[in-house]
Amino acid sequence: MVLFIELKNQERADLSTHSEELLFQLPRRDDFANKVSAIKIRVVMPGYGFTSPCYARGFIIPGVLLIMQEFHVDSVTGLNALCDQLRGSEWLAVDTEFMREKSYFPQLCLLQVSNGHLAASVDPLAIDDLAPLLDILYDPATVKIFHAGHQDLEIFYLLRQSLPGPLFDTQLAATLLGLGDQVGYGTLVQQVLDHSLEKGHTRADWSRRPLEQEQLRYALDDVIYLGEVYLKLVASLQEKGRTQWLDDDFARLADPKTYAVDPDESWQRVKGRQRLKGIQLAVLKALSAWREERAITADRPRRWIIKDEVLLELARRMPDEIRQLERIRGLESGTVKRFGETLLDRIAAARKLPKAQWPEEKRRSPRLSINQEAVADLLMCSLRLLAAEEGIMPSVLASQGDIERLILGERELAVLDGWRKLIAGDALLEVLAGRRAPRVEEGKIYLRP
């Protein structure tokens, strides 16, 4: 059964208030929630400031009857009206749709936001200045909720060279609560709210206009349920006494250094660099820095400037004449014509660097001895026991490689930082020092002093 409600002539009304009255009049019995699969509400609000009527949807989630206004904002007047509704919200669920297949920087195509009462999709291609909305998103009194928010936050960094804290990332929280490592949004909504999201539009071209109604509905789903997920995850964290455990992770997300680009470090992202050594790596670093700078200036993908495999070949051969550049497979003739001399200059300068300035590829850890392999097995057993106690996967805490590096004396490891240290890191160090060990008692294994 679907319940249809139409509200008319709600001149500049706030449906969140009206919703409270509406919910009060609706039956509260469980059988009602079981019978009603959805509530569809059409709200006509003339003069509200939006270019088209706003709509609202109702959702039956186990234990929750959720009514949500929906707006699509594509005008300055509409943006100001939306900001009036969002200002002062305790939290805001945020998501973005962007394109970057043909550019270095992500092109923001849609910004979605919800405060639990309303959800809006804002069209940045139709509105030149998003400052009123950004001011609200950057309000330190409002928690901003993202799911796997690194790429979304990169966009905000590019807009303002700062981040809209305080932040909460539901994917990180889900990991700590044993709901999966890097769990997807749809999967998390299913796990937490027992609701299946419709799939589609994941490969849509969000830069094309006009946007279809189905696209907007899909985009709004990314924030409509996010707030409810957030509330349940926070409640679970509080119940387990882990509310502060994610502070360091969220602080890293909110740190501008996380998103700042250093061209001199870009060589470490070149695939296949491990095949180079010595002066070749110095040449690769110089060429990669130039490519990064050029990609930023032209706002084009790195691979459109020079592909990784071509960079590697240039670093390996270290040509010093244009005719030698012309023989490099994959190096476009147009690139040689425009930037050939620049490339040769970069190569020549790198070749003159003293050995002390050559970059070094991180060496692989040496192989463990037979005795060390036995210790690794003991630590992995301990790790599995510690993870089981918390209801999370061992791989979320540490990998086999992490354990091996721990045995070899490394201490700059994720398992020895933040909440992972609290759950497992300290205990693993005690096992390594011989102060704790797995013991079998009555057919079961425990980690004991």
C-alpha positions in Angstrom: 0.0 0.0 0.0 1.2 3.5 -0.9 -0.1 6.5 1.0 -0.6 9.6 -1.1 -0.9 13.1 0.5 -1.1 16.4 -1.3 -0.5 19.7 0.5 -1.4 23.0 -1.2 -0.9 26.7 -0.7 1.8 26.2 2.0 3.0 29.7 1.4 6.7 29.8 2.6 5.8 27.0 5.0 8.3 24.7 6.6 7.2 21.1 6.0 9.3 19.9 8.8 6.9 21.5 11.3 3.9 20.3 9.3 5.4 16.8 9.2 5.3 16.7 13.0 1.5 17.3 12.9 1.1 14.8 10.0 3.0 12.1 11.9 0.9 12.8 15.0 -2.2 12.0 13.0 -0.9 8.9 11.4 -1.4 5.5 13.1 1.6 4.5 15.2 1.0 0.8 15.2 3.5 -1.6 13.8 0.9 -3.1 11.4 0.6 0.3 9.8 4.3 0.5 9.1 4.2 -3.0 7.7 1.3 -2.1 5.3 2.6 1.2 4.1 5.6 0.8 1.9 6.0 4.4 1.0 4.4 7.8 1.5 4.4 10.1 -1.5 3.8 13.8 -0.8 3.4 16.6 -3.3 3.9 20.0 -1.8 3.0 23.1 -3.8 4.6 26.1 -2.3 4.1 29.2 -4.6 6.3 32.1 -3.9 8.8 30.0 -1.9 11.6 31.0 -4.2 12.2 27.7 -6.1 11.8 27.6 -9.8 9.8 24.4 -9.7 7.4 22.9 -7.1 9.1 21.0 -4.3 8.3 17.4 -3.6 8.6 15.2 -0.6 8.9 11.5 0.0 8.0 9.4 2.9 10.1 6.3 3.9 9.2 3.4 6.1 12.4 2.3 7.7 12.2 -0.2 10.6 11.4 1.9 13.6 11.4 5.2 11.6 8.8 7.0 9.6 10.7 9.6 7.6 9.2 12.4 5.6 11.6 14.4 3.6 11.1 17.6 1.5 13.0 17.5 -1.8 14.2 20.5 -3.7 16.2 21.0 -6.9 17.9 24.4 -6.7 19.2 26.1 -9.8 18.8 29.8 -9.1 20.2 32.3 -6.7 16.8 32.9 -5.2 16.3 29.2 -4.6 19.7 28.9 -3.1 19.0 31.7 -0.6 15.7 30.1 0.3 17.4 26.7 0.9 20.0 28.4 3.1 17.3 29.9 5.2 16.0 26.3 5.8 19.5 24.8 6.5 21.0 27.5 8.7 21.5 26.3 12.3 21.1 22.6 11.5 22.7 20.3 14.1 24.1 18.1 11.2 24.1 18.1 7.4 24.5 15.0 5.2 26.6 16.0 2.2 27.5 14.4 -1.1 28.7 15.6 -4.5 28.5 14.4 -8.1 31.5 15.4 -10.2 33.4 14.6 -13.4 37.1 14.5 -13.9 37.7 12.1 -16.8 38.8 15.0 -19.0 40.4 17.3 -16.4 43.0 17.3 -13.7 40.6 18.9 -11.2 37.2 17.5 -10.4 34.4 19.5 -12.0 31.6 19.9 -9.4 28.3 19.1 -11.2 25.9 18.7 -8.3 25.9 19.2 -4.6 23.4 17.3 -2.4 22.6 18.2 1.2 20.1 17.1 3.8 19.4 18.0 7.4 16.9 15.2 8.1 13.9 17.4 7.3 14.7 18.4 3.7 17.0 17.2 1.0 18.2 19.4 -1.9 20.3 19.0 -5.0 22.1 22.2 -5.9 23.2 22.9 -9.5 26.6 24.7 -9.4 26.6 24.9 -13.2 23.5 27.2 -13.0 24.6 29.2 -10.0 27.8 31.1 -10.2 28.3 31.8 -6.5 27.7 29.1 -3.9 29.1 31.2 -1.1 25.8 31.3 1.0 25.6 27.5 1.0 29.4 27.1 1.6 29.1 29.5 4.6 26.6 27.1 6.2 28.6 24.0 5.3 31.7 25.6 6.9 29.8 26.5 10.1 31.8 24.9 13.0 28.6 24.3 15.0 27.3 21.9 12.4 28.6 18.4 11.9 29.1 17.5 8.2 28.4 13.9 7.4 30.1 12.1 4.4 30.4 8.5 3.3 33.9 7.8 1.9 34.3 11.5 1.8 37.9 12.0 0.6 37.0 12.9 -3.0 34.1 15.1 -1.9 36.3 16.9 0.5 38.9 17.5 -2.1 36.3 19.6 -4.0 35.7 21.7 -0.9 39.5 22.1 -0.4 39.8 23.4 -4.0 36.8 25.8 -3.5 38.2 27.4 -0.3 41.6 25.9 0.5 40.1 24.7 3.8 37.8 21.9 4.9 34.2 22.1 6.3 34.7 20.7 9.8 33.7 19.1 12.0 33.4 16.0 9.9 32.0 12.5 10.4 32.6 9.8 7.8 30.2 6.8 8.0 32.6 4.5 6.1 35.3 5.0 8.7 32.7 4.5 11.5 31.4 1.4 9.9 34.9 -0.1 9.9 35.3 0.5 13.6 31.9 -1.1 14.3 32.6 -4.2 12.4 30.3 -3.5 9.5 33.1 -4.0 6.9 36.3 -2.5 5.6 35.6 0.2 3.0 31.9 -0.7 2.9 29.9 0.9 0.1 27.1 3.3 0.8 24.3 1.1 -0.5 25.6 -1.9 1.5 25.8 0.1 4.6 22.2 1.5 4.2 21.1 -2.1 3.8 23.0 -3.3 6.9 22.0 -0.4 9.2 18.5 0.5 7.9 17.4 -2.7 6.2 16.6 -0.7 3.1 17.7 -1.5 -0.5 18.7 1.5 -2.6 18.0 1.4 -6.3 21.1 1.0 -8.4 21.8 3.1 -11.5 23.4 6.3 -12.8 26.8 5.4 -11.3 28.3 6.1 -14.7 26.1 9.0 -15.6 27.5 12.2 -17.2 26.5 14.7 -14.5 27.8 17.6 -16.5 25.0 17.2 -19.1 21.9 19.4 -18.8 19.0 19.1 -18.3 19.4 16.5 -15.5 16.7 13.8 -15.6 14.3 13.4 -12.7 15.6 9.9 -12.1 19.2 11.2 -11.8 18.1 13.8 -9.2 16.2 11.1 -7.2 19.3 8.9 -7.3 21.5 11.7 -6.2 19.2 12.7 -3.3 19.2 9.1 -2.0 22.9 9.6 -1.3 22.0 12.1 1.5 18.5 11.2 2.5 19.5 8.0 4.2 23.0 9.2 5.2 21.6 11.1 8.2 19.7 8.1 9.6 22.8 5.9 9.2 24.9 8.6 11.0 22.5 8.7 14.0 22.5 4.9 14.3 26.3 4.7 14.0 26.8 7.4 16.6 24.5 5.5 19.0 26.5 2.3 18.5 29.8 4.1 19.0 28.4 5.6 22.3 27.2 2.2 23.4 30.6 0.7 22.8 32.4 3.6 24.4 34.2 4.5 21.1 32.9 7.9 20.4 36.4 9.5 20.5 38.2 6.7 18.8 37.8 8.2 15.3 38.9 11.7 16.2 42.4 11.2 14.7 40.9 9.8 11.4 38.5 12.6 11.1 41.2 15.1 11.9 43.3 13.7 9.0 40.2 14.1 6.7 39.9 17.7 7.8 43.6 18.5 7.4 44.3 20.6 4.3 47.7 18.8 3.9 45.8 15.7 3.0 44.6 17.3 -0.2 47.6 19.6 -1.1 49.5 18.5 -4.2 53.3 18.5 -4.2 54.6 17.9 -7.8 58.0 16.8 -6.4 56.3 13.8 -4.7 54.3 12.8 -7.8 57.0 10.3 -9.0 55.9 8.0 -6.2 52.6 7.4 -8.0 54.2 6.4 -11.4 53.4 2.7 -12.0 56.5 0.6 -12.7 59.0 3.0 -11.0 60.4 0.0 -9.1 62.2 -1.1 -12.2 64.3 2.1 -12.1 67.3 2.8 -9.8 69.8 5.5 -9.0 70.0 8.4 -11.4 67.1 7.0 -13.4 64.8 7.7 -10.4 66.2 11.3 -10.2 65.2 11.8 -13.9 61.8 10.2 -13.3 61.2 12.6 -10.3 62.1 15.6 -12.4 60.0 14.6 -15.4 57.0 13.6 -13.2 57.1 17.0 -11.4 57.0 18.7 -14.8 54.1 16.6 -15.9 52.2 17.4 -12.7 52.8 21.1 -13.1 51.7 21.0 -16.7 48.6 19.0 -15.9 47.6 21.5 -13.2 48.2 24.5 -15.5 46.3 22.9 -18.4 43.7 21.2 -16.2 44.1 18.0 -18.1 44.6 14.4 -16.8 48.2 13.4 -16.3 48.0 10.7 -18.9 47.0 13.3 -21.5 50.3 15.0 -21.0 52.6 12.0 -20.9 51.7 8.4 -20.0 53.4 6.6 -17.2 55.1 4.1 -19.4 56.6 7.0 -21.5 57.9 8.7 -18.4 59.6 5.4 -17.4 61.2 5.0 -20.9 62.5 8.6 -20.8 64.0 8.1 -17.4 65.6 4.8 -18.5 67.1 6.1 -21.7 67.8 9.7 -20.5 67.9 11.2 -24.1 69.9 14.4 -24.7 68.8 15.3 -28.3 65.4 15.9 -29.9 66.0 13.1 -32.4 66.3 10.7 -29.5 63.0 12.0 -28.1 61.4 11.3 -31.4 62.3 7.6 -31.1 60.6 7.1 -27.8 57.6 5.0 -28.4 54.3 6.6 -27.2 55.7 10.1 -27.0 53.5 12.2 -29.3 55.1 14.3 -32.0 53.1 17.3 -30.9 54.5 16.9 -27.4 58.1 16.7 -28.7 57.5 19.8 -30.8 56.0 21.9 -28.0 57.9 20.6 -25.0 60.9 18.7 -26.3 63.5 21.3 -25.2 61.9 21.5 -21.8 62.0 17.8 -21.3 65.7 17.7 -22.3 66.5 20.5 -19.9 64.7 18.7 -17.1 66.6 15.5 -17.9 70.0 17.2 -18.1 69.4 19.0 -14.8 68.5 15.8 -13.0 71.5 14.0 -14.4 73.8 16.7 -12.7 72.3 16.1 -9.3 74.7 14.7 -6.7 74.0 11.2 -5.5 72.9 12.5 -2.1 69.9 14.1 -3.8 68.7 11.1 -5.7 65.3 9.8 -4.5 65.1 6.3 -3.1 62.3 3.9 -3.8 61.1 2.3 -0.6 62.9 -1.0 -0.2 61.0 -4.2 0.3 61.3 -5.7 3.8 63.8 -8.5 3.9 62.5 -12.0 4.1 61.8 -13.3 7.6 63.8 -16.1 9.1 62.2 -19.4 10.0 62.0 -18.3 13.6 60.5 -14.9 12.7 57.9 -16.6 10.5 56.8 -18.6 13.6 56.6 -15.3 15.5 54.5 -13.9 12.7 52.1 -16.9 12.9 51.8 -16.2 16.7 51.0 -12.6 16.1 48.5 -13.3 13.4 46.7 -15.8 15.7 46.7 -13.0 18.4 45.4 -10.5 15.9 42.5 -12.8 14.9 41.6 -13.2 18.6 41.7 -9.5 19.2 39.6 -8.8 16.1 37.0 -11.4 17.1 36.6 -9.8 20.5 35.6 -6.5 18.8 33.5 -8.1 16.0 35.7 -6.8 13.2 37.8 -8.3 10.5 41.5 -8.8 11.3 42.5 -7.2 8.0 40.9 -3.9 9.2 43.5 -3.8 12.0 46.6 -5.0 10.2 47.8 -6.9 7.2 50.3 -9.8 7.0 52.8 -7.2 5.8 52.2 -5.0 8.8 52.8 -7.9 11.1 56.1 -8.8 9.3 57.3 -5.1 9.5 56.4 -5.1 13.2 58.6 -8.1 13.8 61.4 -6.4 11.8 61.3 -3.4 14.1 59.1 -0.9 12.2 56.9 1.2 14.4 55.3 3.7 12.0 52.4 1.4 11.3 48.6 2.0 11.3 48.1 -0.8 13.8 50.2 1.3 16.3 48.2 4.4 15.8 44.7 5.6 17.0 41.9 3.2 17.7 43.8 0.3 16.1 46.5 0.7 18.7 43.8 0.6 21.4 42.2 -2.6 20.0 45.3 -4.5 18.9 48.6 -2.6 18.7 49.4 -2.5 22.3 48.5 -6.1 22.8 50.6 -7.2 19.8 53.6 -5.5 21.2 53.1 -7.4 24.5 52.9 -10.7 22.6 56.1 -9.7 20.7 57.8 -8.9 24.1 56.6 -12.3 25.5 54.3 -10.8 28.1 51.1 -12.2 26.5 50.4 -15.3 24.3 47.6 -17.3 22.9 46.7 -20.2 25.2 44.3 -23.2 24.7 41.9 -23.7 27.6 39.2 -26.4 27.5 39.4 -26.6 23.7 39.2 -22.8 23.1 42.0 -20.4 22.5 42.5 -17.2 24.5 45.0 -14.4 24.6 46.5 -14.5 28.2 49.3 -12.9 30.2 
